[in-house]
């Protein structure tokens, strides 16, 4: 019993997590830059609280006077860490399994808007896919939370919908831990809000919006659940509204939607006070005389996928899950 108590305490000590940085279009901004981060990495468990919008309450957040400019349609990744000073090997305890979700809200002033109330729409969700949880994917990816959205087939698949109106937004990244969700109020929700300014959008979108709090109920099947009774084939209902798409079909299913369950290479420009560094190239879809081809790590298939399905030589299209095939 003593050994179990010690192990449980050790797990709890490394369990929590914070959205500490934003990678926008390959530029990684410093910790807490344009993000309202707390010094304590605890969860919100009351889904009726205003703290559900951008954190706060038991986890007081620090204001930021920065706003990050993001071009619509570009890749955006939230970077999660156990604490403000942790590295990519210390994201969140592996036992804390659940979905990852991202929302946006158009605001007049991203520096001062609390986020509480209406105006929110969902741009990404990753639930349970053949035994793999969204949070596990983020941990495997060293804390990178890809905010992938499914756009109209005629548009490139970007992460910030290209059809959005230009202007200031709050970008809310969330991870939900369900290890104690067998009883009401047991789900642990982790979220922070980044302050961004969208440029380059078409300005025609009018997403249906929702209120935070209000998007979740304590007895939602995605929040009140015994994950230990699940099998790899079990279906999981991701909480919240459907993902917004730019005039196209919705994602294949609200029960499971994820990018690859393995780590993906990225193009990264790290912004610090002293230097800029770069890393490996991002996977892209290219055109060949015989038609389109997908380079290594790009998506090449999956349920309802309508993009290019031919991998560039010498790579082949491999099934990651029913909704996501990848060139490897």
N, C-alpha and C positions, 0 to 999 in steps of 0.2 A: 504493500500500500504506500509506503514511504517513497519507494522508487517511482511508482506511478505518479505520485503528487509532484515529485521533482521534475519528471518528464513533462507533465501537464503545464507546470509553471514555466518551464523553458520554452514550450511551444507557444504559450500565451505571450511571452515576452517578445517573440519574433513574429507575431501573427499579423499585426496591423500594417497599414500601408498608407502612403500619401502620393497624390499626383503632384510631382515636384517641378517638372519641366515640360516644355512643349517643343516638339520638333516640327517645324512648319516649312514645308518645301525643301527639306534637307538642312535647314538651319536649326541647330539646337541652341536654345536660349538658356541663360544661366538659371540655376535653382531659384525659384520664387519670382522670376522675371515675368510680370503680367499675370501671375497666378496668386490667388488668395490662399496661401498655404498656412496650415496651423503648425505650431511647434510640437503638438502632441498628435500621434497617429491613430487616435481612437475612431470607432465607428459611430454612426447614427443608427439607432434602432427604432425610434419612433417615427413612423412614416407619415404622421399627421403634423409633424413639427416643421416650422419654417426653416430649421437648420438643414432640412433635406435638400434645399435648393443649392446652396454653395458651401455647406458645412458651417461650423460655428457652435454656439452653445457650449457643450462639454469640450469642444475642441476649438477654442477661440482662434480665428484666422487673422492674419496680418494683411492689411491693405497693400496694394501695389499701385504705383503711379505710372505704370508702363502699359502700353497697348501694342500687341504684335500684329503687324500687317500680314494678311494671308491672301494669296490669290485663289479665287474660287476654282475648284477642280484640282488643286494640288494635294499632295500627300501630307497628311497631318497625323502625328503620333503623340499620344500622351506618354510621358515617362513616369513610371511608378517606382517608388523606393520605400523601404521600411521606415526610414527616417530621412530628414533633410540632408544628412551627410552620408547615407548608405550608398553602396555601389551596386552594380547590376547583378551581383550574386546574392543580394539581400533585398528582395522585392516584397515578399509576403510569405508566410508559412504555407507550405505545400498542402497542408490539410484544409486550408481555407478555399474551398471549391465553390464555384458559382459562375454567374454570367458577367460579362462586361458590356457596358452600354454607354452611349454618348448622346447628348442632347445639345441643341443650340437655341438661343433666344435673341431676337433682334431688340436692341435697346437704343435709347437716345444717347446715353453716356455710360460706357462700359466701366468707367472708374467708380461710379457712384451707385449704379443700379444694384439692389440687393439680390435680385434674381427671384425673390419670393413672389408667387402669383402666376398669372397666365403668360402665354407667349412662347412656351417651350415646344419644340418638336424633336423627335428622335432621328438621328442620322446613322446610328450604328447599333448593332447588337450581336453578341456571340454567346450562345448558350451551352448546350450539351450535345456533343457530336460523337456518337459511337464511343462513349466512355471518356471523351476529352472535354473538360470544362473550359470556358473562356478565360477564367483566371489562371488556369494551368498553362494556357497558351501564352499569356502575358509573362508568367514566370519563366517559361522556357525561352521566350524571346528577350530575356534580360531586362524585363520591365517595360518593353515597348507595347503599347496598346494601339494597334492599327485601327483607325476610324474609317474602315471600309464601308462604302455605301454602294447600292446597286442603282445605277443611273439608267436612262433610256438607252436602248441598244445602239442608237446612232451617236451617242456621246461617249467620250473616253471615260473609263471608270476611275474617277477621282475620289478623294476622300471628303473634301468640302464640296457639297453640291454646286455645280457650275451655274445652275439656274437661279441661285439666290440673289436677292437684291444686295447691292453694295451697302456698306455701312458697318456700324459697330454691333458686335454680338458678344454674348457670354457663351463660352464653350464649356459644357459640363461633362467631365469624364467620370465614370462610375465603375466600381467593382463591388460585387455583392458576394459575401461569404455565407454559405449555407450549412456549415458544419454543425450549427446549433439550432437550425431552423425547424426542428421537429415540434417546437411549441411556439405559440404566438409571441411575436416580438423577439424571436431568437435570431432572425436574419440580421447580419451585420452589413451595413451599407457604408461604403467609403466613396467620397466624392470631393472634388474641388472644382472651382470655376476659373477658366482662363479668360482674359480680356483681349478680344481680337477685333481687327478691322478688316472686313472683306472688301477686296477690290477685284475687278475683272469679271464680275458676275453679269449675267444677262439681264437681271432685274425684273424678271417676269414671274417668279415663283411666289405663291401665296400658300404656304403650308398650313394645314390645319394644326392648331396649337392647343396646348394643354397646360394645366396649372401644376406647379410644384410648391407646396404639397398638393396632392390630389391625384397624381398619376398612379399611386400604389395604394392598396389596402393591405392591412396586416394579414388577412386571410387569403390573399391572392395565392393561387396554386404554385406560383414561382417563388413565393416568400415563406409559405408554410408547407414544408416538405421534408420528408426523411430521405436524404440523399443516399443513405447507407443501404436502402432496400432497392436501389436502382441497378439495372443491368446495362451493358453497353447499348442495347436496343431500346431502352426506355425513352419515352418522349418527355421533354421538359418544356413548359410554357414560360417563356421569358416575360417578366412583368413589364407593364407599361404599354403605351400605344404602339401602333405599327411604325416601322421605319419609313420616313419620308423619302420619296424618290422623285426625280425630275421628270415627271410626265410619262414615266414608264411603268412597267408592271412592278408590284411589290416584291420584296425578297421571297425566295422560294418557300419559306416557312417561318412562322414565328417561334417554332420550337427548336430550330437549330440553324444557326448561320454563323459561319466563321471563316476567316482566312486560314492559311495553312497552320497545322498544329505544331509545325517545326519552325525554328528560327529562320528569319529571312534577312538577306544582306540588304544594307541600305546605303544610300549616298548621304553623308552627313557632313555639314559644316558646323563645327562647334564654336559658338560665340562666347568668348570670355573677355575679361578686361585686358588680356595681354596678347592673345594669339588666335589664329583661325587654323583649324586642322581639317583634313578630309579623309574619308575612308572609301570602301569599295563601292562599285557601281550598282545602281538600282536596276532591277529587272525591267525590261521594256518590251512592248510589242512592236515589231518592225515589219515593213513590207518587203516582199521579195517578188521577182518577176512572175512567179507562179501563184502569187497570192500572199496573204499575211502569214507570218510565223511569230511564235512566242519564244522569247529567250529564257534562259534558266531562271527558275523560281517564279515565273509568271503563271497566271491561271490559264488553263487550256480546256476546261470542261466542267461539268457538274450539272445538277438538275436546274433546268431553266436558263442555263448559260447560253448566250447567243454570240459570244465573241469567237475569236480565232482559236482553232483546235489543233493546229499543226505546230509542233515544237521545232525550233531551229536545231540543226545538227550540231552536236551528236546527242541532244537531249531527247527524252521520251516523256509522254504524258502519263503521269501516275495518279491513281486515285488516292486522295488524302481522306476524303469522306464523300458521301453521296452528292454534296453540294459544291465541292471544291476539288478539282484536279489540278495538278501542278507539273510544270516542266522541270525535270531533274536529270 
